[in-house]
Amino acid sequence: MVSLTVSVISILPMLVLFRVGPPTLATISATPWWIWVGGALGALLITVALITAPELGAVVFITAVVTGQMIASLALDHFAIAGFLERPVSLLRIIGVALVVLGVIVTTVAASASEKMPVPRQESNGLLHRLHMPLRPP
């Protein structure tokens, strides 16, 4: 909820700056259906991120999101959806997406393997320790 609130607070000055008025009923009724889907999917993405990202880790979560976006973009281009020009799917584009999918698999396996390895406990010195910077010279 905090994220959505910050989004609204952030966009309000932009609306004032660009002098965007409130939509009229005529404008709303003339709006294509897919514009409404984008807002709903954005809210869903934020919700899923809040629930799954801490468990998956940043690398796995973000690469999975990018993979989903790459696959969706192939469909948007191929079928000329949402105002995009038609750009047929090609072998090179499929290979590119496959490499991104492979990246998700590799990062997921790497994350899983690192969770199984014991991590030696060390005394924490706060931020400097997390940055691997010694407090004192050796």
Backbone as CSV, one residue per row, in Angstrom:
resi,resn,N_x,N_y,N_z,CA_x,CA_y,CA_z,C_x,C_y,C_z
1,MET,0.813,-1.185,0.000,0.000,0.000,0.000,0.858,1.251,0.000
2,VAL,1.991,1.178,0.696,2.895,2.313,0.747,3.402,2.631,-0.661
3,SER,3.748,1.595,-1.411,4.254,1.798,-2.765,3.233,2.500,-3.646
4,LEU,1.985,2.077,-3.572,0.941,2.703,-4.384,0.694,4.140,-3.948
5,THR,0.755,4.392,-2.654,0.582,5.751,-2.150,1.699,6.659,-2.646
6,VAL,2.927,6.172,-2.592,4.064,6.945,-3.090,3.926,7.186,-4.594
7,SER,3.414,6.207,-5.323,3.189,6.381,-6.764,2.209,7.512,-7.033
8,VAL,1.116,7.530,-6.294,0.109,8.581,-6.485,0.700,9.945,-6.134
9,ILE,1.403,10.015,-5.011,2.010,11.288,-4.592,3.042,11.750,-5.620
10,SER,3.759,10.819,-6.215,4.786,11.168,-7.200,4.192,11.645,-8.516
11,ILE,3.070,11.089,-8.903,2.494,11.438,-10.205,1.690,12.730,-10.169
12,LEU,1.179,13.119,-9.017,0.371,14.335,-8.925,1.106,15.581,-9.426
13,PRO,2.362,15.813,-9.021,3.063,16.991,-9.563,3.234,16.931,-11.086
14,MET,3.396,15.721,-11.631,3.533,15.580,-13.087,2.232,15.962,-13.784
15,LEU,1.106,15.575,-13.199,-0.190,15.934,-13.775,-0.382,17.446,-13.779
16,VAL,0.034,18.096,-12.700,-0.071,19.555,-12.621,0.899,20.200,-13.609
17,LEU,2.124,19.704,-13.646,3.151,20.266,-14.530,2.735,20.194,-15.998
18,PHE,2.171,19.063,-16.405,1.777,18.885,-17.806,0.317,19.282,-18.059
19,ARG,-0.312,19.864,-17.030,-1.687,20.372,-17.130,-2.671,19.319,-17.654
20,VAL,-2.611,18.149,-17.043,-3.517,17.068,-17.404,-4.766,17.202,-16.546
21,GLY,-5.887,17.400,-17.192,-7.149,17.540,-16.469,-7.760,16.184,-16.173
22,PRO,-8.787,16.177,-15.364,-9.460,14.903,-15.080,-10.148,14.374,-16.338
23,PRO,-10.237,13.056,-16.464,-10.880,12.489,-17.661,-12.386,12.744,-17.657
24,THR,-12.936,12.879,-18.842,-14.392,13.028,-18.975,-14.991,11.649,-19.234
25,LEU,-16.302,11.551,-19.105,-16.974,10.275,-19.392,-16.768,9.870,-20.845
26,ALA,-16.737,10.846,-21.744,-16.522,10.539,-23.162,-15.128,9.965,-23.379
27,THR,-14.138,10.542,-22.702,-12.763,10.047,-22.824,-12.649,8.632,-22.260
28,ILE,-13.266,8.419,-21.110,-13.203,7.102,-20.466,-13.868,6.039,-21.337
29,SER,-15.005,6.354,-21.912,-15.706,5.365,-22.734,-14.989,5.095,-24.056
30,ALA,-14.179,6.048,-24.521,-13.442,5.863,-25.776,-12.088,5.193,-25.561
31,THR,-11.722,4.969,-24.320,-10.422,4.373,-24.007,-10.425,2.898,-24.354
32,PRO,-9.361,2.425,-25.037,-9.293,0.990,-25.350,-9.245,0.148,-24.069
33,TRP,-9.780,-1.064,-24.141,-9.868,-1.949,-22.980,-8.506,-2.278,-22.386
34,TRP,-7.483,-2.371,-23.236,-6.178,-2.820,-22.754,-5.494,-1.789,-21.865
35,ILE,-5.921,-0.541,-21.921,-5.334,0.464,-21.022,-5.706,0.143,-19.577
36,TRP,-6.937,-0.324,-19.360,-7.380,-0.673,-18.014,-6.653,-1.909,-17.498
37,VAL,-6.331,-2.821,-18.378,-5.623,-4.041,-17.989,-4.229,-3.699,-17.451
38,GLY,-3.574,-2.715,-18.072,-2.234,-2.317,-17.627,-2.211,-1.874,-16.177
39,GLY,-3.186,-1.080,-15.780,-3.247,-0.633,-14.387,-3.466,-1.787,-13.425
40,ALA,-4.360,-2.694,-13.793,-4.633,-3.851,-12.934,-3.406,-4.758,-12.840
41,LEU,-2.740,-4.971,-13.960,-1.542,-5.823,-13.935,-0.413,-5.170,-13.138
42,GLY,-0.308,-3.855,-13.208,0.702,-3.154,-12.413,0.471,-3.347,-10.926
43,ALA,-0.780,-3.222,-10.494,-1.116,-3.441,-9.081,-0.848,-4.891,-8.684
44,LEU,-1.168,-5.823,-9.582,-0.906,-7.238,-9.312,0.596,-7.495,-9.185
45,LEU,1.391,-6.887,-10.065,2.849,-7.067,-10.009,3.405,-6.578,-8.677
46,ILE,2.945,-5.430,-8.221,3.428,-4.903,-6.941,3.060,-5.851,-5.801
47,THR,1.845,-6.370,-5.828,1.400,-7.293,-4.781,2.235,-8.571,-4.796
48,VAL,2.427,-9.138,-5.985,3.222,-10.365,-6.106,4.664,-10.104,-5.671
49,ALA,5.198,-8.950,-6.024,6.567,-8.606,-5.629,6.708,-8.548,-4.112
50,LEU,5.746,-7.927,-3.454,5.806,-7.824,-1.994,5.773,-9.190,-1.325
51,ILE,5.045,-10.124,-1.927,4.897,-11.454,-1.330,6.067,-12.373,-1.678
52,THR,6.491,-12.366,-2.945,7.458,-13.373,-3.391,8.914,-12.926,-3.414
53,ALA,9.179,-11.655,-3.647,10.565,-11.200,-3.804,11.441,-11.512,-2.590
54,PRO,10.976,-11.291,-1.368,11.844,-11.617,-0.232,12.231,-13.100,-0.182
55,GLU,11.319,-13.969,-0.592,11.608,-15.407,-0.568,12.517,-15.814,-1.724
56,LEU,12.248,-15.281,-2.915,13.035,-15.648,-4.099,14.400,-14.991,-4.126
57,GLY,14.502,-13.804,-3.611,15.726,-13.018,-3.724,15.606,-12.074,-4.912
58,ALA,16.366,-11.010,-4.873,16.260,-9.957,-5.892,16.601,-10.458,-7.288
59,VAL,17.697,-11.208,-7.423,18.140,-11.636,-8.763,17.110,-12.546,-9.415
60,VAL,16.648,-13.550,-8.703,15.684,-14.491,-9.284,14.376,-13.770,-9.592
61,PHE,13.905,-12.945,-8.666,12.640,-12.255,-8.891,12.714,-11.338,-10.112
62,ILE,13.736,-10.506,-10.178,13.831,-9.538,-11.275,14.056,-10.233,-12.610
63,THR,14.881,-11.272,-12.652,15.069,-11.975,-13.924,13.783,-12.676,-14.354
64,ALA,12.998,-13.171,-13.403,11.716,-13.792,-13.752,10.750,-12.745,-14.307
65,VAL,10.715,-11.565,-13.713,9.852,-10.490,-14.211,10.274,-10.079,-15.618
66,VAL,11.568,-9.909,-15.822,12.059,-9.515,-17.152,11.738,-10.597,-18.175
67,THR,11.851,-11.857,-17.796,11.508,-12.951,-18.705,10.038,-12.884,-19.105
68,GLY,9.172,-12.673,-18.130,7.744,-12.534,-18.431,7.490,-11.359,-19.368
69,GLN,8.181,-10.267,-19.149,8.023,-9.102,-20.011,8.536,-9.376,-21.426
70,MET,9.621,-10.119,-21.529,10.167,-10.458,-22.854,9.184,-11.340,-23.629
71,ILE,8.631,-12.328,-22.964,7.675,-13.222,-23.626,6.427,-12.444,-24.039
72,ALA,5.929,-11.604,-23.135,4.749,-10.789,-23.459,5.055,-9.831,-24.610
73,SER,6.257,-9.276,-24.639,6.599,-8.331,-25.713,6.671,-9.025,-27.067
74,LEU,7.088,-10.291,-27.087,7.059,-11.038,-28.351,5.628,-11.130,-28.881
75,ALA,4.687,-11.424,-27.994,3.280,-11.525,-28.399,2.726,-10.165,-28.826
76,LEU,3.048,-9.115,-28.065,2.578,-7.775,-28.414,3.055,-7.364,-29.804
77,ASP,4.322,-7.606,-30.084,4.877,-7.265,-31.401,4.304,-8.146,-32.500
78,HIS,4.266,-9.439,-32.264,3.851,-10.374,-33.307,2.405,-10.133,-33.737
79,PHE,1.523,-9.891,-32.758,0.109,-9.719,-33.063,-0.318,-8.250,-33.147
80,ALA,0.656,-7.331,-33.082,0.390,-5.887,-33.170,-0.692,-5.470,-32.176
81,ILE,-0.495,-5.845,-30.925,-1.459,-5.544,-29.863,-1.084,-4.208,-29.213
82,ALA,-2.076,-3.495,-28.729,-1.904,-2.270,-27.940,-1.193,-1.167,-28.708
83,GLY,-1.407,-1.114,-29.995,-0.847,-0.028,-30.796,0.568,-0.251,-31.293
84,PHE,1.147,-1.406,-31.008,2.484,-1.700,-31.516,2.407,-2.076,-32.987
85,LEU,3.458,-1.742,-33.738,3.532,-2.179,-35.127,3.786,-3.679,-35.155
86,GLU,3.333,-4.332,-36.209,3.532,-5.776,-36.326,4.997,-6.072,-36.615
87,ARG,5.579,-6.888,-35.767,6.956,-7.354,-35.942,6.928,-8.863,-35.683
88,PRO,6.932,-9.644,-36.746,6.796,-11.096,-36.566,7.910,-11.685,-35.695
89,VAL,7.545,-12.742,-34.996,8.524,-13.466,-34.189,9.530,-14.105,-35.134
90,SER,10.801,-13.973,-34.792,11.855,-14.569,-35.608,12.677,-15.521,-34.751
91,LEU,13.474,-16.319,-35.401,14.321,-17.269,-34.683,15.278,-16.539,-33.739
92,LEU,15.862,-15.431,-34.195,16.792,-14.698,-33.334,16.095,-14.113,-32.104
93,ARG,14.862,-13.649,-32.275,14.128,-13.119,-31.130,13.798,-14.244,-30.145
94,ILE,13.444,-15.399,-30.638,13.159,-16.543,-29.769,14.426,-16.962,-29.032
95,ILE,15.553,-16.975,-29.724,16.833,-17.321,-29.084,17.145,-16.318,-27.969
96,GLY,16.903,-15.033,-28.235,17.136,-14.011,-27.213,16.305,-14.252,-25.965
97,VAL,15.036,-14.551,-26.146,14.167,-14.831,-24.997,14.604,-16.125,-24.314
98,ALA,14.998,-17.123,-25.092,15.463,-18.391,-24.509,16.700,-18.165,-23.639
99,LEU,17.571,-17.266,-24.057,18.756,-16.960,-23.243,18.364,-16.296,-21.923
100,VAL,17.356,-15.451,-21.966,16.869,-14.832,-20.732,16.253,-15.904,-19.822
101,VAL,15.486,-16.823,-20.397,14.906,-17.933,-19.623,16.034,-18.775,-19.020
102,LEU,17.062,-19.041,-19.787,18.216,-19.775,-19.268,18.842,-19.018,-18.095
103,GLY,18.885,-17.692,-18.184,19.404,-16.880,-17.086,18.580,-17.054,-15.819
104,VAL,17.264,-17.141,-15.958,16.395,-17.370,-14.796,16.710,-18.726,-14.179
105,ILE,16.872,-19.733,-15.027,17.159,-21.084,-14.525,18.492,-21.103,-13.796
106,VAL,19.519,-20.501,-14.387,20.852,-20.490,-13.766,20.821,-19.743,-12.437
107,THR,20.181,-18.583,-12.391,20.153,-17.826,-11.137,19.330,-18.532,-10.066
108,THR,18.290,-19.242,-10.475,17.480,-20.000,-9.515,18.283,-21.160,-8.935
109,VAL,18.988,-21.882,-9.798,19.828,-22.998,-9.331,20.942,-22.479,-8.429
110,ALA,21.554,-21.364,-8.813,22.625,-20.793,-8.001,22.098,-20.364,-6.634
111,ALA,20.921,-19.763,-6.601,20.334,-19.338,-5.327,20.015,-20.547,-4.459
112,SER,19.497,-21.596,-5.075,19.160,-22.807,-4.336,20.422,-23.456,-3.770
113,ALA,21.481,-23.492,-4.573,22.729,-24.103,-4.117,23.341,-23.304,-2.969
114,SER,23.274,-21.988,-3.046,23.885,-21.175,-1.993,23.119,-21.287,-0.686
115,GLU,21.815,-21.583,-0.749,21.028,-21.755,0.469,21.393,-23.042,1.189
116,LYS,21.903,-24.029,0.458,22.250,-25.318,1.058,23.636,-25.300,1.683
117,MET,24.475,-24.346,1.288,25.836,-24.280,1.807,25.829,-23.558,3.147
118,PRO,26.515,-24.130,4.144,26.571,-23.437,5.430,27.410,-22.164,5.314
119,VAL,26.951,-21.121,5.953,27.667,-19.852,5.954,28.290,-19.676,7.326
120,PRO,29.629,-19.526,7.364,30.264,-19.358,8.674,29.786,-18.056,9.330
121,ARG,29.506,-18.142,10.622,29.048,-16.944,11.341,30.251,-16.070,11.635
122,GLN,30.092,-14.799,11.382,31.141,-13.835,11.654,30.543,-12.701,12.463
123,GLU,31.410,-12.055,13.217,30.943,-10.905,13.979,30.601,-9.787,13.004
124,SER,29.442,-9.216,13.152,28.988,-8.167,12.242,29.441,-6.805,12.731
125,ASN,29.980,-6.034,11.809,30.367,-4.661,12.102,29.465,-3.691,11.349
126,GLY,28.220,-4.080,11.133,27.272,-3.195,10.473,27.541,-3.037,8.993
127,LEU,27.336,-1.835,8.494,27.422,-1.548,7.069,28.804,-1.851,6.500
128,LEU,29.859,-1.489,7.203,31.207,-1.733,6.681,31.461,-3.219,6.487
129,HIS,30.947,-4.024,7.402,31.115,-5.468,7.275,30.371,-5.986,6.043
130,ARG,29.152,-5.491,5.828,28.379,-5.934,4.670,29.047,-5.511,3.366
131,LEU,29.783,-4.438,3.387,30.493,-3.984,2.190,31.871,-4.618,2.079
132,HIS,32.199,-5.519,3.000,33.481,-6.224,3.034,34.640,-5.257,3.202
133,MET,34.431,-4.259,4.008,35.486,-3.287,4.295,35.895,-3.453,5.748
134,PRO,37.169,-3.675,5.988,37.600,-3.833,7.381,37.529,-2.505,8.122
135,LEU,37.249,-2.595,9.429,37.234,-1.389,10.245,38.648,-0.904,10.523
136,ARG,39.555,-1.839,10.699,40.952,-1.503,10.991,41.852,-2.116,9.932
137,PRO,42.969,-1.507,9.654,43.891,-2.143,8.703,44.412,-3.450,9.282
138,PRO,44.691,-4.436,8.428,45.169,-5.750,8.927,46.535,-5.657,9.564
